[in-house]
Amino acid sequence: MNYRSDRYGNQLSILGFGCMRFPKNAGIIDMAQTERQILAAIDGGVNYFDTAYIYPGSEAALGEILERNHIRDRVYIATKLPHYLIKNRDGLEKLFAEELRRLRTDHVDYYLMHMLTDTESWNRLKALGIEDWLREKKESGAIRQVGFSYHGNSDMFCCLIDAWDWDFCQIQYNYMDEHSQAGRRGLQYAHSKGLPVVIMEPLRGGKLVSLLPEEAKKRFADYPTRHTPAQWAFRWLWNQPEVTVVLSGMNSMEMVHDNLSTASSVRVGELTPADEDMLRQVVKAINAKMKVGCTGCGYCMPCPKNVDIPGTFAAYNRRYQEGKFHGFRDYMMCTMMRKNSTAASNCIGCGKCEKHCPQHIPIRQELQNARKELEGPLYRVLRAVISRVVRF
């Protein structure tokens, strides 16, 4: 296993165990299978385990397995505060105590604000006294390091990085999202601030393995260096020194052993120019189904009406590349989960964005196309409900 350092010199396995997708039977976590996989991962050198309050049964399963095998001191636990459920400081205390009970521990090594969407969300938490609360927990040792997980564009990500003295952060990043979400720009900005970066969705929930178009599969198969699509995706990430830990939602022994093998053999800077070019051809093949040729560069931003233009186009494209559900989910996350909506329907057609687009995309027309497909009746109902919750 290879390791990289966090902000304080702790050695973290470059492969982290994402605990959202434990194997299940009839919707219930299969504890026997889960235990075998966790123990195999730890024996292979994995020491970073990522769970969350809202992952059904995950915290409790992880805590039980670590306690039963007396191995809590061999791993770092990362879990998350669902800040969107918090109304006051008493709520903070009660929820955190529940997490410690589930995890059967007296401390959390890495504590994240789950899906922190923007600086306004952070300011709301500050108004509830979270800064003092976190400071007290760190001083007592109940929380060792504080960070946040993020889905959104790079501009807001960089603003959040500067909003507080974080210890680490977590972003969605893979060879398809190099210039969307926080992207390479966000990764490098966090690294420049001395923050370790944990990567989620390295395979886009498995889509970079199971939903590849035939042309992309052929590119991998014909290339003289033999790696599976999953191995290429991980190696692309670990090739970058700014990446600290890559989470994998492993739910089979085959996945555990394969990922351990890759994480033990990979080296920073190992990809050749030919390797990089092959992956660009794979991206091109995947993007053949794109509706809008947006690279996520962000030159169109900021929008006077707060439209998340790159986020909208990323969700619109994903709808056609990976299915309606995934596009809808991404659009919800980038437009609803914040105090002020960033939806395409906010567009007033001023055209400011088009003056700065290096791809010469007819942004106004494409936003209308995206709105028609992404903002159906279900979206409008959920938007009304969520906006009231966020404001409250």
PEUR-V827968 format. One record per helix or strand of 3 or more residues. SS is the DSSP state (alpha for helix, beta for strand). FROM is the first residue (numbers start at 1). TO is the last residue. If there is no record, write none. Layout:
BEGIN
ss:SS from:FROM to:TO
ss:SS from:FROM to:TO
END
This chain:
BEGIN
ss:beta from:3 to:5
ss:beta from:11 to:13
ss:beta from:15 to:18
ss:alpha from:31 to:43
ss:beta from:48 to:50
ss:alpha from:58 to:68
ss:alpha from:72 to:74
ss:beta from:76 to:81
ss:alpha from:83 to:85
ss:alpha from:89 to:103
ss:beta from:108 to:113
ss:alpha from:119 to:127
ss:alpha from:130 to:140
ss:beta from:143 to:150
ss:alpha from:154 to:161
ss:beta from:168 to:172
ss:alpha from:183 to:192
ss:beta from:196 to:200
ss:alpha from:207 to:210
ss:alpha from:214 to:222
ss:alpha from:229 to:238
ss:beta from:245 to:248
ss:alpha from:253 to:265
ss:alpha from:273 to:289
ss:alpha from:309 to:322
ss:alpha from:324 to:335
ss:alpha from:344 to:346
ss:alpha from:353 to:356
ss:alpha from:363 to:374
ss:alpha from:377 to:391
END
